[in-house]
Amino acid sequence: MQQIEEQQQQQGQDQDDDLMIPLNVQARLGEFTDRYFVKSYSEHQYVFQHSNRLYLCGLNKNHPIVKSDSDIKEIEFTQKEQLVKGKKKKGGLKVKSNTVMLKVHLENGEVYEVLAGQDGYIIEMNENLQKNKQYLKQYPETKGFVCIIQGCRK
C-alpha cells in the first residue's frame, strides 16, 4: 500500500518536471524552430526571432551560469511583468536590449545579471524559473528561456 502511494507521488512529480516526448515529435519541434525562427547568438545569450516580431530570449550554452558546477540558489526577477491584454498585447513594460531582467545567485556566491537582449515590450517572463530554478542550467534554450519580448515598430 505504501509503495503504491510513493509511486503516485513520484508520478505527480514527474508530470510537473518533464513530459515524455517521443523522438519523432522532438525532431518535428526542432524543425519548427529551425523553420520559423531566426536564431542569433551572442557570447552568452541568444535571441530567437519569429516572423511576427516576437523574440524568445535566454542564456546561451556558453554562459558561465550554464557551465558552472555550482547550482542556482536564487533567481531574482528585476523586471515586473505588467498586465498584457488584447490581440495586440498592449500594456507590456518597455525594455532596452541592455535592461537587466534577472539576477541569478549561485550556491558558490557568484551573482550574474541576465540582460533582455532585444528592445521591445515584455510579453511574458518565464515564471517556471521560480519553481524550477535549475531549468536555466539544464534546458537553457527550451524550458529555461528568460522572457518573450514583442519588438518595437520602426
N, C-alpha and C positions, 0 to 999 in steps of 0.2 A: 504494500500500500504506500509506504513512504517512498519507495523507488518510483512509483508512478507519479507522485506529486513532484518529485525532483525533476523528472523528465518533462512534465508540463511546465514547470518554471523555466527550465532550460529552453524549451521550445518558444516560450514567450519572449525570452531574452534574444534568441536567435532571430525572431521575426523583426525585432526592433533594430538589431545591428546590421544584418546582411540578408538580402534576399538571394535565393539561389537562382542565378540567371544562366540558362543553358548557353553553351558555347556558340551555337548558331545565332542566338539573339545578341550576344556580346559582339559578334562580328558585324551584325547589322547596325548596332549602336555606334561602333567605330566608323562604319561607312557614313552614318548620318552626320557625325561631327565633321568628318572629312569633306563631305559634300556641301553642307550648309554653313560652315563656319570658316572664317579666315583666321588662322592661328598666328599670333605673333608672340614671340618670347623675348623678354629682356634678360638681363643677367640672373635675376632672382624671381621674376614674376611673369605671368602670362596674361594675355587678353585675347579671348576668342570673340571675334566679331561676327554677328549674324547679319543677314541682309536687311533685316528690319530695324537696324541701328540699336540692337541690344548687345551689350558686352558682358561676357562672363569673365570675371577677374579672380585671380588666385595666385598661389605660390607655384613657382617652377620646381621641378625635381632637384635643381641645383641650389635651392635656397638653404642657408645654414640651419633653419629650423627642421627641414625635412632630412637633412644629412646628419643632424646631431644624434648622438646616442642617448641624450637626456630626454625624458618625457616632458610633455607640456603640463605645467602646473596650473596655469590660469590663462584664459583668453578674455581680455578686456575690450569691449566694443567702445570705441571713442566716438563714433557717429551714431546717433539715434535714428532709427528708421521712422520716417514720417508716415502718416496715413495716406496711402496711394489709392486712388479710386478712379473708376471710369475707364472707358475704352482707350483713352489716350494717356492713362496713368498719370493724371495730374496730382500734384501735391508732394512729389519727391524732393528730398533735400539736395540742393545743388552742390557738387563737389568738383574739385580740380584733380588732375592726374597725380599731384603730389600730396593730396589730402590723406592724412593718417586715418585708416579705417579700423585697425586692430592694434592692440599691444599684446604681444604673446610673451608670457613669462614661463621660462623653462625651469625644471627642477634644480639645475645647476646654478641658478641665479641670473642667467643671461636674459635680457629683455630685447625683443625685436619689434620694430614698428612695421606694419604692413600697409602699403600705400594703395590708393584706389587704382592707379594705372591708366585711368581714362577720364576725360572731362564729361560731365553729364549729370543726370539726376538718379539718385539711388532708388531703384525699384524694389529691391529685396536684399536684405542681409541674410546670410545663411545662419539661421537660428539653431540648426542641428549642431553647430560647433559648440554651443553652450552645454548640450547634453553629452556629446561625444567629442571631447577635445582632441583626441588622437586622430580624428578624420583628417585634420590639417596635415599631419605627417604621413598617414597611411594611404590616403586617397587624395593627393593634392589636386589632381586635375579632374576629379569627378565629384564625389560626395563632399570633399573638403574645399570647395570653392569658397571665396570670401563674400562676393556680392554680385548682383546683377545691376548694371547701370544702363540707363537709356541715354543714348548720345544726344548732344545738343544739335539743333538745326543750325546750319551756317547761313 
